[in-house]
Amino acid sequence: MPYQARLAHVFRRRQALKRGARDALGSPMLVLLAGMLAYGSVAHQQGLDVWITSLGSVFIFALPGQIVMQEMLIAGAPLYSIVLAVFVTATRFVTMSITLIPQFHRRDRGPMLYLFVHLVAMTSWAVSMRAFPTLKRAERLPYFAGFAFTVWLVAFPGTFLGYVLAEDVPRWMGYGLALINPLFFLMSFAELRAKVSLLAVFLGFVLGPITYAWDPATSLLASGFIGGTLAYFGFEHLARWSANWREARRT
């Protein structure tokens, strides 16, 4: 690669990194901060240690898994059960990674990706999926790194601050703050052009109360699996039928 082209390539990647960090400074960072404040507040009310709680946000960086760990610690569950439960809650990152990695440039799909795996979260995944179509392949990993790392920086101070201010935050408000993150994730889907994603969210919303009445313990998993499966195959079948119908009308 000629020197000038290489310099332009580095400049574009640096600009993508800055853009990702800049995009994170608005509502995404505030949303994650609200979730970590809630987690720290609830941990204080449950009598957990401030350092274990705060460092958990840094090294786990997955609010559902952290809440599961918190609840099982309080219940006195054995360590292997806690590890297994947190592991299961993290399986969603497999599908997130599978959809992210093919969109990176081929040169960026090396061992260095392991450094960024820890930064994959609902917020960074949703925003990246929305922004990637506007970026060149070589700019996508720097954008993701800038965005995800900037958001990750609020994990420790947000949790620590929530723990310290727990006595001033009512419990109902703490749980309310924890819901902001999934709501932001849901609203991010509203801006996606893929109608199948919107259909999957809608079906999951409708099926949630039904599966909860059937079995509360597996309702979230069941509604997501059934809604996503119906949306994928139903939308594919509808698109095929629509294409055949238009073709028949032309002939």
HELIX and SHEET records of a PDB file:
HELIX    1   1 TYR A    3  ALA A   24  1                                  22    
HELIX    2   2 SER A   27  GLN A   45  1                                  19    
HELIX    3   3 VAL A   50  PHE A   59  1                                  10    
HELIX    4   4 LEU A   63  ALA A   75  1                                  13    
HELIX    5   5 LEU A   79  THR A   89  1                                  11    
HELIX    6   6 ARG A   92  LEU A  100  1                                   9    
HELIX    7   7 ILE A  101  GLN A  103  5                                   3    
HELIX    8   8 ARG A  106  ASP A  108  5                                   3    
HELIX    9   9 PRO A  111  LEU A  115  5                                   5    
HELIX   10  10 VAL A  117  LEU A  119  5                                   3    
HELIX   11  11 MET A  122  ALA A  131  1                                  10    
HELIX   12  12 PHE A  132  THR A  134  5                                   3    
HELIX   13  13 ARG A  137  TRP A  152  1                                  16    
HELIX   14  14 ALA A  155  VAL A  164  1                                  10    
HELIX   15  15 ALA A  166  ASP A  168  5                                   3    
HELIX   16  16 ARG A  171  ALA A  178  1                                   8    
HELIX   17  17 ILE A  180  PHE A  189  1                                  10    
HELIX   18  18 LYS A  195  TRP A  214  1                                  20    
HELIX   19  19 PRO A  216  THR A  218  5                                   3    
HELIX   20  20 SER A  219  ARG A  250  1                                  32    
END                                                                             
